[in-house]
Structure formats: C-alpha cells, structure tokens
Amino acid sequence: MENPHHRVVIEPPGAGGERRVRVGNESLGLATSTDDVLEFCRRAGLNPDALQFDDELFDWRGGGPDVWDR
C-alpha cells in the first residue's frame, strides 16, 4: 500500500453480493466476506490482527461489515 494513511474503502454490494475493496486509487479486489477484506488488508501491508472494522481506517459504503447482499 503506497500510503498507510489512506482509508480502506469498501464499496456497496454488487448484484452478486461482492464488494470492491480499494485503498486510494488502488483496487485490492472483490470481497464476499469480511475475511476477504482482512486478507486484502494483509496483502496491502496491514496487520489484520490489529484491525477493527469500526475503526475510522475503514470507509464502509452502502452498509457496514454485516451487509453483503444488495
């Protein structure tokens, strides 16, 4: 991840329930669960064990971490 101060943006669910995850302009992938979000964060250099989904690092759009269906 280029700048660790960028927020992790989780876009609203798509037709299949997947949510695009990005940091800044960099797309990390399509998540189908919070496990995917944590894995993308790990790949971006964040420690998933130190993350909490209610932290301001995360920008949940179209619903929080419990929303995966459109």
VENVENHU-V927462 format. One record per pair of residues at least 4 apart in sequence whose C-alpha atoms are under 8 Angstrom apart, sorted by the first residue. I is the first residue (numbers start at 1). J is the second residue. If there is no record, write none. Layout:
# VENVENHU-V927462
i->I j->J
i->I j->J
This chain:
# VENVENHU-V927462
i->1 j->23
i->1 j->44
i->1 j->45
i->5 j->57
i->6 j->23
i->6 j->24
i->6 j->57
i->7 j->23
i->7 j->24
i->7 j->56
i->7 j->57
i->7 j->58
i->7 j->59
i->8 j->21
i->8 j->22
i->8 j->23
i->8 j->24
i->8 j->57
i->8 j->58
i->8 j->59
i->9 j->21
i->9 j->22
i->9 j->23
i->9 j->24
i->9 j->58
i->9 j->59
i->9 j->60
i->9 j->61
i->10 j->19
i->10 j->20
i->10 j->21
i->10 j->22
i->10 j->58
i->10 j->59
i->10 j->60
i->10 j->61
i->11 j->19
i->11 j->20
i->11 j->21
i->11 j->60
i->11 j->61
i->11 j->62
i->12 j->19
i->12 j->20
i->12 j->60
i->12 j->61
i->12 j->62
i->12 j->63
i->12 j->70
i->13 j->17
i->13 j->18
i->13 j->19
i->13 j->20
i->13 j->62
i->13 j->67
i->13 j->68
i->13 j->69
i->13 j->70
i->14 j->18
i->14 j->19
i->14 j->69
i->14 j->70
i->15 j->69
i->15 j->70
i->16 j->69
i->16 j->70
i->17 j->32
i->17 j->68
i->17 j->69
i->17 j->70
i->18 j->30
i->18 j->31
i->18 j->32
i->18 j->33
i->18 j->68
i->18 j->69
i->19 j->30
i->19 j->31
i->19 j->32
i->19 j->68
i->20 j->27
i->20 j->28
i->20 j->29
i->20 j->30
i->20 j->31
i->21 j->27
i->21 j->28
i->21 j->29
i->21 j->30
i->21 j->31
i->21 j->37
i->21 j->40
i->22 j->26
i->22 j->27
i->22 j->28
i->22 j->29
i->23 j->27
i->23 j->28
i->28 j->40
i->28 j->44
i->29 j->40
i->30 j->36
i->31 j->36
i->31 j->37
i->32 j->36
i->32 j->68
i->33 j->37
i->33 j->68
i->34 j->38
i->34 j->65
i->35 j->39
i->36 j->40
i->37 j->41
i->38 j->42
i->38 j->48
i->39 j->43
i->39 j->48
i->40 j->44
i->41 j->45
i->41 j->46
i->41 j->47
i->41 j->48
i->42 j->46
i->42 j->47
i->42 j->48
i->47 j->51
i->51 j->55
i->53 j->58
i->53 j->65
i->54 j->58
i->60 j->64
i->60 j->65
i->62 j->67
i->63 j->67
